Amino acid sequence: MTQLTQPVIEDWFESNKDAFTEIFLKKADIVIVNKWLLMHGYSPASEQPTYQPKRGSLSTDNSTPSSPNDKNDVFFDSRHCRTNSKKYLRQDFAKSKRKNIFRTYEPTMCSAEATTESRRNSLKEMRMFRSLPPNSVNMLSILIQSRVRLPRYPSKDIDIKRDLRTKNEREFFLEIVKDISNDLDLRSLSQKIVANISVLVDGDAGSVFVVEGRGTGKPSLVSKLFDLHSGTHILPTSMGDGSITVPWGKGIIGHVAETGDTISLMEASQDPRYNDEVDKITGYRTDTLLCMPIRNGDDEVVAVAQVINKAGVREGFSKDDEKLLGTYLTFCGIAINNAQIFEAYSKEYERNKALLEVVHDLFEEQTSVENVILKIMQRAQTLLKCERCSVLLRDGSSETSFKKVFDLAYPMKNGQTCQRRRLVTPTSPNLHNSYSRSNPTFSSSENLSDYQVGNKIAELVLMTGETINIADAHQDARFDPNYDEESGFHTRSILCKPIRNRDNQTIGVAQVMNRIDGHAFDDHDDQLFEAFTIFCGLGINNCLLYEEIAVASAKQMVALEVLSYHGAVSAEEVVKLKSRKPSEALEWKLDTFNFNDFSLSSDDMLLAAVRIFKDLGFNRTFRIDSEVLCRWILTVRKNYRNVAYHNWRHAFNVCQFMFAALKRAGVRRHLSDKESLALVVASLCHDLDHRGTNNAFQQKTSSALAQLYGTKATLEHHHFNHAVMILNSEGHNIFGNFNSEEYSEVIKLLKEAILATDLSRHIQVRNKFFAMVDSGMKNWDDRESRDILRSILMTTCDVAAITKPWEIQRKVADLVMTEFFDQGDKERNELKIQPQACMDREKQDELPKLQLSWIDGICLPLYKALSNLDSSFKPLYDAVLNNRSCWEVLDAERLAKDAAMHTEV
């Protein structure tokens, strides 16, 4: 005979699974079942044997005791039918097998039904849990977000509890305390308390009413259980979730909640506070009754517990029952308080989540006021759980009227949507738009006649800017009943708030009506709705700003079109310039450093610019169309203002000097053709639209240029942008044959070159240049070296007037001082400030002194370094020294004159 070993037995079970299942069902006890459940991550089942009905009882689906005296076998006597708890135990066990438990680990064994998706979800939740710090806040957030409740103590069957109470009352009391210790669901907790207190004092039935709405000033008591038997004053309206609401101070339960007293009655129906409405509906008879308050740690009544019909005793509930129930209700108060705190945290989490979604909506939609308001109203209505939400925008011409109304309403309980009747007039057309999102009805209207009638609450909020919260609209004198008659809507409660803009001005009103649960709006609703009105104001403000920007952008486009038309040149001028043949560069001495800045007329300078492009080979190398080039040069000239110095002539002179440097000196061998092109174009464009004032003046006056470009290189940025605008104009793009990469590169070089004419930038880079020259550097092929070289060349050409013969140098200096003095006059007369010495017309005799300072500080170091770099620049350095000598003579004459005047005095 084969020896039976564990592997042999396991193999036999694997091949005979049906037999194994039958053996397990016959022999397995609750301990084995619980081990299996724990191994697979489920909650253990009850370790107590389930109640078995006696022979002769009815079926398990609708079991009743075999006789009225079997009080220990069943909970209710023969007058009241209760379903056997074994049915629910089996259902709970079946549900536990399907329940997706939140784990922080992967079980070692998985059932055959486990899917890949469920394992992925478990791993996802595990990663989320482990990625957060293990503090109570994050654990609570995960708990709420994943909708997982804290581990609960497994609740035993009511009959098991009854049997346990008979055997060991102390263990029974500990059991029912444990039963409610970790349950944070208020409905489930109420069910447990009802069952436990009924068993505890041998009551036939019980109920628990929880206090709600304490913050509104009109609290009430609400029970969300379905099998209630209580003599109370019940509200005529039943809530949608099947709950029953008792007004504060009404009936026995309301009286206990208000006074905090205990009420024990032998004949409940004889008490004037008792209401037998429930008994009439259910056919149930209430005799004895015990009603007690449930208090929290602050001794506030948080709920009321009621037990009726003491089993087997006609004298009713004893003092010992009151004492025992009072002791247990102390623990119930702690549990209810914890559940309420958890519920409040859950609501706050959902509210914060909704507010974040509102913020997302604001940033997602900023182009339409209607869309923004609709999204905010949808969020508000969903979170506040109200029947209606409206936003009324103020009419700027009136203190108490609205120009536009947005209305969002859910269907009425009878299935009919809440539509307003609209009055259409010829002078005020109805702009009604409907928005359907399954249930709600959205209306946007500018026909306000139907909204204005009776809506005194919104008008009052608009006038006062104060919040109005009305619990019962028809009992409030401020509410006009005609409003409901005109709108076809029954108003119970109203919460109305002002909507303010960024200047804290009231621009509209937002109101919500009728909480779906029938309660009035409380403090939490008020705070949440306040946030929604703030977001609504922000959304409206953003949309209005967007509209203003759109209008401003359109105006700008129109202005640019006008400027392009008037700033561009005519086709006749282009043809005329194109038809003229420019003289040779040698004839005009364009390729020499001693070119006379005033030798050419304005039209000749146009031809000379064409000659420069041709002689440098740009037309051929970059395939620049001659007509486009002529049009571009003509437009550049036209966009220089008629100021004393920074005009078209100065721009051309800088371009001519750059041409001479590229032709005569050896710097071009260090530059690419694109870099040379960018330098020549930048020379012609580097002072476009110059206003005859410097960067400091733009900052002092907070000019539009300073606001647009900032305070650093303000004018230089403007010159560059103006150059790009001309290039982008039709028929002006001399870089039109470049591909995208080449175009981006040359535009970048153009920008760097124009910005280099800012002297503050020159001072930042010149020390590097001086050090490179002093080191005897010969290789300028790396990128940084070429950047510095191009920057130095732009400054060299911009201030090249200091290298010209004395007559030209003195004339240029006078033009520069004319601009300076004009700016100084504006600073003194308009800004009421003392101008700098170089701009003070009253100190114009100090010009030689100022020029000496300019030469010594900027010009001499620059041209000396250039002469050391390339001997071709040596004549420039000598010319600067010569001009300095002339200015020194003038300064000596000034000093002598001042000394003579001082002697005379």
PEURPE-V937414 format. One record per pair of residues at least 6 apart in sequence whose ideal C-beta (glycine too) atoms are under 8 Angstrom apart, sorted by sequence separation. I is the first residue (numbers start at 1). GAP is how many residues later the second one is. D is the distance in whole Angstrom. If there is no record, write none. Layout:
I/GAP/D  I/GAP/D
This chain:
2/6/7  13/6/8  37/6/7  38/6/6  57/6/5  58/6/5  71/6/7  76/6/5  132/6/4  142/6/8  143/6/8  183/6/5  197/6/7  198/6/7  213/6/5  238/6/7  239/6/7  248/6/6  249/6/6  255/6/7  256/6/7  265/6/6  268/6/5  278/6/7  279/6/6  295/6/6  296/6/5  310/6/5  365/6/5  366/6/7  380/6/8  395/6/5  411/6/5  412/6/6  424/6/4  435/6/8  436/6/8  445/6/7  461/6/7  470/6/5  473/6/4  484/6/6  500/6/6  501/6/5  515/6/6  585/6/5  589/6/5  613/6/6  618/6/6  640/6/8  641/6/7  661/6/6  662/6/5  697/6/8  726/6/5  727/6/5  755/6/6  756/6/7  779/6/8  780/6/6  827/6/5  828/6/7  834/6/8  837/6/5  867/6/5  13/7/4  37/7/5  53/7/7  57/7/7  75/7/6  143/7/7  164/7/6  165/7/4  198/7/6  212/7/7  213/7/5  223/7/8  246/7/5  247/7/6  256/7/6  269/7/6  279/7/6  294/7/7  295/7/7  310/7/5  365/7/5  381/7/8  394/7/8  395/7/6  396/7/7  411/7/7  434/7/7  435/7/3  461/7/6  474/7/6  484/7/6  499/7/7  500/7/7  588/7/8  589/7/8  619/7/7  640/7/5  698/7/5  699/7/5  710/7/8  727/7/7  735/7/8  801/7/7  802/7/6  827/7/8  828/7/6  866/7/4  867/7/4  37/8/7  57/8/7  65/8/6  74/8/7  156/8/7  164/8/5  198/8/4  211/8/6  212/8/6  237/8/8  246/8/5  249/8/8  255/8/7  293/8/5  294/8/6  381/8/4  394/8/6  395/8/4  409/8/7  410/8/7  422/8/6  434/8/7  460/8/7  470/8/7  483/8/7  498/8/5  499/8/6  521/8/8  600/8/6  640/8/4  668/8/6  671/8/8  698/8/4  706/8/5  709/8/4  727/8/7  735/8/6  738/8/6  777/8/7  801/8/6  804/8/7  827/8/4  57/9/5  65/9/4  68/9/5  110/9/7  132/9/8  180/9/6  183/9/6  197/9/5  211/9/8  212/9/7  235/9/8  248/9/6  249/9/4  265/9/8  294/9/4  380/9/5  393/9/6  394/9/7  409/9/4  433/9/8  434/9/7  435/9/8  470/9/7  499/9/4  512/9/7  662/9/8  705/9/5  709/9/6  756/9/8  780/9/6  837/9/6  867/9/7  34/10/4  53/10/5  56/10/4  64/10/7  68/10/5  132/10/7  211/10/6  212/10/5  234/10/6  235/10/5  248/10/6  276/10/7  293/10/8  294/10/7  307/10/7  362/10/7  365/10/7  392/10/4  393/10/6  409/10/8  422/10/6  433/10/7  468/10/7  498/10/8  499/10/6  515/10/8  589/10/8  619/10/7  705/10/7  708/10/8  825/10/8  863/10/7  866/10/7  867/10/4  34/11/6  54/11/8  55/11/8  63/11/7  67/11/8  161/11/6  164/11/6  195/11/8  210/11/7  234/11/7  235/11/7  252/11/6  293/11/6  294/11/6  310/11/7  361/11/7  393/11/4  432/11/6  433/11/5  457/11/6  498/11/6  499/11/6  588/11/7  613/11/7  637/11/5  640/11/6  735/11/6  801/11/4  824/11/4  866/11/7  33/12/6  54/12/6  65/12/7  180/12/5  194/12/5  209/12/4  210/12/6  232/12/8  234/12/6  235/12/6  274/12/8  292/12/7  293/12/8  377/12/5  392/12/8  393/12/7  432/12/7  479/12/7  497/12/7  498/12/8  588/12/7  636/12/8  699/12/5  735/12/8  801/12/8  823/12/7  824/12/7  827/12/7  838/12/5  34/13/7  65/13/6  106/13/7  129/13/6  179/13/5  180/13/6  193/13/8  194/13/6  209/13/6  210/13/7  233/13/6  252/13/8  291/13/6  292/13/6  377/13/8  392/13/5  393/13/8  407/13/7  431/13/7  432/13/5  457/13/7  496/13/6  497/13/5  512/13/8  698/13/8  705/13/5  772/13/7  837/13/7  863/13/5  864/13/6  64/14/6  128/14/7  161/14/7  194/14/6  209/14/5  210/14/8  232/14/5  233/14/6  291/14/7  292/14/8  361/14/4  377/14/6  391/14/7  392/14/8  431/14/6  496/14/7  497/14/7  662/14/6  863/14/4  30/15/6  161/15/7  193/15/5  208/15/6  220/15/8  274/15/8  291/15/4  361/15/7  376/15/8  390/15/7  391/15/4  430/15/6  431/15/5  432/15/7  479/15/7  496/15/4  636/15/7  699/15/7  824/15/3  30/16/7  31/16/7  54/16/7  106/16/7  180/16/7  207/16/6  226/16/6  228/16/6  252/16/8  290/16/7  291/16/8  390/16/7  430/16/8  431/16/7  495/16/7  588/16/8  610/16/8  613/16/6  695/16/7  698/16/5  772/16/7  823/16/5  824/16/5  825/16/6  30/17/5  64/17/6  106/17/7  179/17/6  208/17/7  222/17/8  224/17/7  233/17/4  234/17/8  269/17/7  289/17/7  290/17/5  358/17/7  390/17/5  429/17/8  430/17/4  474/17/8  494/17/6  495/17/5  512/17/6  662/17/8  698/17/7  824/17/6  860/17/8  863/17/5  64/18/8  100/18/7  190/18/5  207/18/7  224/18/7  232/18/8  233/18/3  255/18/6  268/18/5  269/18/8  289/18/8  290/18/8  307/18/7  358/18/6  361/18/7  373/18/5  389/18/8  390/18/7  428/18/7  429/18/7  460/18/6  473/18/4  474/18/8  494/18/8  495/18/8  590/18/6  662/18/8  695/18/7  820/18/6  821/18/6  30/19/8  54/19/6  62/19/7  63/19/8  103/19/6  156/19/7  224/19/4  232/19/4  252/19/7  268/19/7  289/19/5  388/19/7  389/19/5  428/19/5  473/19/6  494/19/5  510/19/7  610/19/7  695/19/5  769/19/5  820/19/4  821/19/8  53/20/7  63/20/7  106/20/8  176/20/4  190/20/7  223/20/6  231/20/7  232/20/6  267/20/7  268/20/7  288/20/7  289/20/8  290/20/8  305/20/7  388/20/7  389/20/8  428/20/8  472/20/7  473/20/6  493/20/7  588/20/6  610/20/7  695/20/6  768/20/6  769/20/8  821/20/4  860/20/6  53/21/8  62/21/6  63/21/4  100/21/7  105/21/7  125/21/6  207/21/5  209/21/8  222/21/5  223/21/5  231/21/6  232/21/5  233/21/6  252/21/5  266/21/8  267/21/8  268/21/4  287/21/8  288/21/6  358/21/5  388/21/5  428/21/7  457/21/6  472/21/7  473/21/5  492/21/7  493/21/6  590/21/7  658/21/6  659/21/7  694/21/7  817/21/8  859/21/5  860/21/8  51/22/8  61/22/7  62/22/8  103/22/7  104/22/5  205/22/8  207/22/7  222/22/7  230/22/8  232/22/7  251/22/6  252/22/6  266/22/6  286/22/5  287/22/5  288/22/5  357/22/6  387/22/7  388/22/7  419/22/7  425/22/7  456/22/6  457/22/6  471/22/6  491/22/5  492/22/5  493/22/6  510/22/7  590/22/7  658/22/6  61/23/7  102/23/6  103/23/7  156/23/7  176/23/7  206/23/8  207/23/5  209/23/8  222/23/5  223/23/8  230/23/6  251/23/7  265/23/7  286/23/7  387/23/6  418/23/7  420/23/7  422/23/7  424/23/6  456/23/7  470/23/6  491/23/7  510/23/5  588/23/8  610/23/7  724/23/7  765/23/5  769/23/5  821/23/7  60/24/5  155/24/5  176/24/7  186/24/7  205/24/4  221/24/7  222/24/8  251/24/6  264/24/8  265/24/4  305/24/6  417/24/5  419/24/8  423/24/7  425/24/7  456/24/5  470/24/5  489/24/8  490/24/8  583/24/7  591/24/8  606/24/8  609/24/5  860/24/7  104/25/5  153/25/5  204/25/8  220/25/5  221/25/4  264/25/7  265/25/8  288/25/8  354/25/5  387/25/8  422/25/6  455/25/8  469/25/7  470/25/8  582/25/4  583/25/8  590/25/8  655/25/6  658/25/5  690/25/7  855/25/6  60/26/5  61/26/6  104/26/7  153/26/6  220/26/6  221/26/8  263/26/7  264/26/5  290/26/8  423/26/4  454/26/4  468/26/7  469/26/5  492/26/7  493/26/8  495/26/4  510/26/6  582/26/7  585/26/6  657/26/8  724/26/8  765/26/5  766/26/7  60/27/6  172/27/8  173/27/8  220/27/6  221/27/7  263/27/8  264/27/8  289/27/8  290/27/4  305/27/7  381/27/6  408/27/8  422/27/8  423/27/5  454/27/7  456/27/8  468/27/8  469/27/8  493/27/5  494/27/8  580/27/6  584/27/8  585/27/8  606/27/6  723/27/7  765/27/7  817/27/7  153/28/6  220/28/6  262/28/8  263/28/5  288/28/4  289/28/8  354/28/7  411/28/6  422/28/5  454/28/4  455/28/6  467/28/8  468/28/5  493/28/6  508/28/8  582/28/5  583/28/7  606/28/7  655/28/4  687/28/8  855/28/7  856/28/8  153/29/6  219/29/5  262/29/7  263/29/8  287/29/8  288/29/6  303/29/7  354/29/5  377/29/7  381/29/7  410/29/6  421/29/6  453/29/6  454/29/3  467/29/7  577/29/6  582/29/4  654/29/5  655/29/5  689/29/7  690/29/7  762/29/7  766/29/8  855/29/5  152/30/5  153/30/8  218/30/7  262/30/5  292/30/7  303/30/7  378/30/7  388/30/7  410/30/5  411/30/8  420/30/6  453/30/7  454/30/7  467/30/5  495/30/6  507/30/7  577/30/7  585/30/5  654/30/8  686/30/8  688/30/8  689/30/7  720/30/7  761/30/7  762/30/8  817/30/6  53/31/7  151/31/6  152/31/6  194/31/6  262/31/7  290/31/6  302/31/6  377/31/5  387/31/7  409/31/7  410/31/8  420/31/8  454/31/8  467/31/7  495/31/7  606/31/7  688/31/5  720/31/5  723/31/7  150/32/5  221/32/6  261/32/8  290/32/7  351/32/6  374/32/7  408/32/6  409/32/5  454/32/6  466/32/8  497/32/6  508/32/7  582/32/8  605/32/8  651/32/7  652/32/7  654/32/7  687/32/6  852/32/7  855/32/7  51/33/8  190/33/7  221/33/7  260/33/5  292/33/6  303/33/5  350/33/7  373/33/5  408/33/7  453/33/5  454/33/8  465/33/5  497/33/6  500/33/8  507/33/7  577/33/7  651/33/5  686/33/6  689/33/5  762/33/5  51/34/6  149/34/8  150/34/6  161/34/8  165/34/6  190/34/7  191/34/6  292/34/6  295/34/8  302/34/5  374/34/7  408/34/5  495/34/6  499/34/5  500/34/8  651/34/7  685/34/6  688/34/4  720/34/4  756/34/7  813/34/7  50/35/8  51/35/7  149/35/6  161/35/7  165/35/8  190/35/6  256/35/5  260/35/8  290/35/7  294/35/5  295/35/8  302/35/6  407/35/7  408/35/8  461/35/5  465/35/8  498/35/7  502/35/8  602/35/7  651/35/7  685/35/8  688/35/6  719/35/5  720/35/7  752/35/7  756/35/4  852/35/5  50/36/5  149/36/6  221/36/6  256/36/7  257/36/7  293/36/8  297/36/8  370/36/7  406/36/7  407/36/4  450/36/6  461/36/7  462/36/7  497/36/5  501/36/6  651/36/6  759/36/8  851/36/5  852/36/6  155/37/6  158/37/5  162/37/5  187/37/5  209/37/6  231/37/5  252/37/7  256/37/5  292/37/6  296/37/5  297/37/7  406/37/7  407/37/8  450/37/7  457/37/6  461/37/6  499/37/5  500/37/5  650/37/6  651/37/8  685/37/7  753/37/6  757/37/5  161/38/5  186/38/7  187/38/8  219/38/8  231/38/7  253/38/6  294/38/5  295/38/5  296/38/7  302/38/7  405/38/8  406/38/5  407/38/8  458/38/6  499/38/5  685/38/4  688/38/8  716/38/6  717/38/7  752/38/7  753/38/8  756/38/4  757/38/7  813/38/6  50/39/6  252/39/5  294/39/5  405/39/8  457/39/5  501/39/7  502/39/5  716/39/5  752/39/7  756/39/6  848/39/5  852/39/6  231/40/8  233/40/8  268/40/7  296/40/7  297/40/7  404/40/7  405/40/5  501/40/5  647/40/8  754/40/8  848/40/8  158/41/6  234/41/7  260/41/6  296/41/4  404/41/7  405/41/8  465/41/5  499/41/7  646/41/5  682/41/8  685/41/8  716/41/6  749/41/8  753/41/5  757/41/5  233/42/5  294/42/6  404/42/5  681/42/8  713/42/6  716/42/5  848/42/4  849/42/5  46/43/7  231/43/4  232/43/6  234/43/6  403/43/7  405/43/6  605/43/7  609/43/6  612/43/6  616/43/7  647/43/8  715/43/8  847/43/8  848/43/4  45/44/8  102/44/6  209/44/5  231/44/6  234/44/7  257/44/5  404/44/8  407/44/8  462/44/6  605/44/7  608/44/7  612/44/7  615/44/8  646/44/4  231/45/6  256/45/8  403/45/8  713/45/4  849/45/7  102/46/4  211/46/6  232/46/7  402/46/6  405/46/5  462/46/8  602/46/7  609/46/6  616/46/7  646/46/7  848/46/6  231/47/7  257/47/5  401/47/7  462/47/5  602/47/8  605/47/4  612/47/5  616/47/8  640/47/7  643/47/6  645/47/8  713/47/7  45/48/6  209/48/7  230/48/6  231/48/7  256/48/5  461/48/5  472/48/8  578/48/6  608/48/7  615/48/8  636/48/6  640/48/7  641/48/6  643/48/7  644/48/7  712/48/8  713/48/7  846/48/7  229/49/6  266/49/7  402/49/7  471/49/4  578/49/6  636/49/6  639/49/5  640/49/7  641/49/6  643/49/4  845/49/6  228/50/7  229/50/8  266/50/5  402/50/7  461/50/8  470/50/8  471/50/8  639/50/6  640/50/7  641/50/6  45/51/8  253/51/5  265/51/7  401/51/7  458/51/5  469/51/8  598/51/8  622/51/8  633/51/7  641/51/7  264/52/7  469/52/6  578/52/5  597/52/7  600/52/8  621/52/5  636/52/7  802/52/8  43/53/6  229/53/7  253/53/6  264/53/5  458/53/6  574/53/6  577/53/4  681/53/7  802/53/6  42/54/5  252/54/8  457/54/7  42/55/7  229/55/5  231/55/5  618/55/8  622/55/7  230/56/8  402/56/7  574/56/5  577/56/7  597/56/5  617/56/8  42/57/7  229/57/7  469/57/6  574/57/5  577/57/6  802/57/5  43/58/8  231/58/7  264/58/6  401/58/8  595/58/8  618/58/8  37/59/7  42/59/7  378/59/7  381/59/7  392/59/7  400/59/5  467/59/7  618/59/5  799/59/7  41/60/5  262/60/6  402/60/8  574/60/6  616/60/7  799/60/6  803/60/7  374/61/6  573/61/6  595/61/6  616/61/8  41/62/6  378/62/7  400/62/6  569/62/6  595/62/8  618/62/7  370/63/8  392/63/8  399/63/8  400/63/6  467/63/8  568/63/8  695/63/7  799/63/8  262/64/7  399/64/6  593/64/7  616/64/7  377/65/8  421/65/7  569/65/4  595/65/7  685/65/8  41/66/5  392/66/5  421/66/7  569/66/6  590/66/6  796/66/6  40/67/6  420/67/5  421/67/6  568/67/6  593/67/5  613/67/7  682/67/8  686/67/7  795/67/7  796/67/8  39/68/7  89/68/6  374/68/6  390/68/8  394/68/6  420/68/7  567/68/7  591/68/6  592/68/6  612/68/7  674/68/7  678/68/6  682/68/5  686/68/5  39/69/8  40/69/7  88/69/8  419/69/7  420/69/7  569/69/6  590/69/6  591/69/5  677/69/7  681/69/6  685/69/7  39/70/6  392/70/8  418/70/7  568/70/8  590/70/7  679/70/8  683/70/8  687/70/8  792/70/7  796/70/6  40/71/7  86/71/8  418/71/5  567/71/6  593/71/7  674/71/6  678/71/4  682/71/3  686/71/5  85/72/4  567/72/6  591/72/4  592/72/7  674/72/5  678/72/5  682/72/5  85/73/6  591/73/6  803/73/4  85/74/6  370/74/6  585/74/8  675/74/6  679/74/6  792/74/7  805/74/8  809/74/5  609/75/7  674/75/7  678/75/6  804/75/7  230/76/5  800/76/8  803/76/4  806/76/7  810/76/8  231/77/8  802/77/8  803/77/6  806/77/6  809/77/8  230/78/7  802/78/6  205/79/8  229/79/6  409/80/7  803/80/8  806/80/5  802/81/6  221/82/8  75/83/6  221/83/6  639/83/7  75/84/7  74/85/7  73/86/8  208/86/8  75/87/6  203/87/7  636/87/8  639/87/7  201/89/7  72/90/7  211/90/6  636/90/6  72/91/7  211/91/5  635/91/5  770/91/7  774/91/8  210/92/7  211/92/6  773/92/5  210/93/5  211/93/8  72/94/6  209/94/6  632/94/7  635/94/7  774/94/8  208/95/6  209/95/5  632/95/8  766/95/7  770/95/5  773/95/5  208/96/7  762/96/8  766/96/7  769/96/6  773/96/5  208/97/5  209/97/8  635/97/6  207/98/8  208/98/8  206/99/7  207/99/5  759/99/7  766/99/8  206/100/6  631/100/5  632/100/5  206/101/5  388/101/7  631/101/6  632/101/8  205/102/8  206/102/7  632/102/5  205/103/6  628/103/6  203/104/4  204/104/6  205/104/7  627/104/8  628/104/7  203/105/6  204/105/4  628/105/7  629/105/6  51/106/6  201/106/6  203/106/6  204/106/8  402/106/7  410/106/8  628/106/6  50/107/6  203/107/6  204/107/6  402/107/8  43/108/8  46/108/6  48/108/6  51/108/4  197/108/6  202/108/6  203/108/7  391/108/7  628/108/7  686/108/7  43/109/7  45/109/7  48/109/8  51/109/6  198/109/6  201/109/7  202/109/4  44/110/6  46/110/5  50/110/7  197/110/5  202/110/7  624/110/5  670/110/4  43/111/6  46/111/7  49/111/8  202/111/8  625/111/8  670/111/7  675/111/7  679/111/6  683/111/7  48/112/5  51/112/7  193/112/7  394/112/7  622/112/8  678/112/8  682/112/7  686/112/7  394/113/5  622/113/7  624/113/7  46/114/7  203/114/8  393/114/7  394/114/5  623/114/5  679/114/6  683/114/6  393/115/4  394/115/8  622/115/6  670/115/8  671/115/7  675/115/6  679/115/7  48/116/7  201/116/6  392/116/6  622/116/7  670/116/6  391/117/6  392/117/5  391/118/7  392/118/8  671/118/7  202/119/8  391/119/5  392/119/8  670/119/6  671/119/7  201/120/4  390/120/7  389/121/8  390/121/5  389/122/8  390/122/8  667/122/7  75/123/7  201/123/6  389/123/5  390/123/8  75/124/7  80/124/7  200/124/6  201/124/5  388/124/7  389/124/8  80/125/7  200/125/6  388/125/4  210/126/7  386/126/4  387/126/6  388/126/6  667/126/7  693/126/8  697/126/6  77/127/7  386/127/6  387/127/4  692/127/5  700/127/7  76/128/6  197/128/6  200/128/6  384/128/6  386/128/6  387/128/8  76/129/8  386/129/5  387/129/6  694/129/7  697/129/7  210/130/8  380/130/8  385/130/6  386/130/7  692/130/6  693/130/5  697/130/7  701/130/7  71/131/8  197/131/7  381/131/7  384/131/7  385/131/5  692/131/7  700/131/6  196/132/7  197/132/8  380/132/7  385/132/7  661/132/6  693/133/7  700/133/7  386/135/8  658/135/7  661/135/7  658/136/8  661/136/7  384/137/8  193/139/5  657/139/8  658/139/5  657/140/4  384/141/6  193/142/8  655/142/8  193/143/8  654/143/5  657/143/4  384/144/7  654/144/6  383/145/7  384/145/6  391/145/7  189/146/6  654/146/7  189/147/7  393/147/8  653/147/7  653/148/7  380/149/7  181/150/8  186/150/7  189/150/5  177/151/7  180/151/7  176/152/7  180/152/6  183/152/7  380/152/4  186/153/5  379/153/7  177/154/5  181/154/7  184/154/6  185/154/7  186/154/7  173/155/7  180/155/4  184/155/5  183/156/7  376/156/6  186/157/6  184/158/4  184/159/8  376/159/6  376/160/5  568/161/6  373/163/6  376/163/6  372/164/8  568/164/8  560/165/8  564/165/5  373/166/7  372/167/4  373/167/7  645/167/7  372/168/7  369/170/8  372/170/8  645/170/4  369/171/6  372/171/6  644/171/5  645/171/5  644/172/8  240/173/8  355/173/8  358/173/8  362/173/6  366/173/8  645/173/7  646/173/7  358/174/7  369/174/4  644/174/4  645/174/5  368/175/7  369/175/7  644/175/5  355/176/6  359/176/7  362/176/6  366/176/5  367/176/7  643/176/6  347/177/7  351/177/6  358/177/5  362/177/5  366/177/6  361/178/8  644/178/7  367/179/6  355/180/7  362/180/7  366/180/5  144/201/7  144/202/5  667/203/7  80/204/7  145/204/7  597/204/7  666/204/5  140/205/6  144/205/5  665/205/5  79/206/8  666/206/7  593/207/8  597/207/6  665/207/4  141/208/7  596/208/8  664/208/5  665/208/6  593/210/7  594/210/7  598/210/7  594/211/7  597/211/6  596/212/6  598/213/7  597/215/7  77/234/7  71/240/6  71/241/6  218/253/6  217/254/7  216/255/6  245/273/7  243/274/8  240/276/6  241/276/7  240/277/7  239/278/5  239/279/6  237/281/6  594/281/8  593/282/6  235/283/8  593/283/6  593/286/8  220/299/7  218/302/6  216/303/7  216/304/5  216/305/7  213/306/5  216/306/4  212/307/7  213/307/7  215/307/4  216/307/7  215/308/4  213/309/6  215/309/7
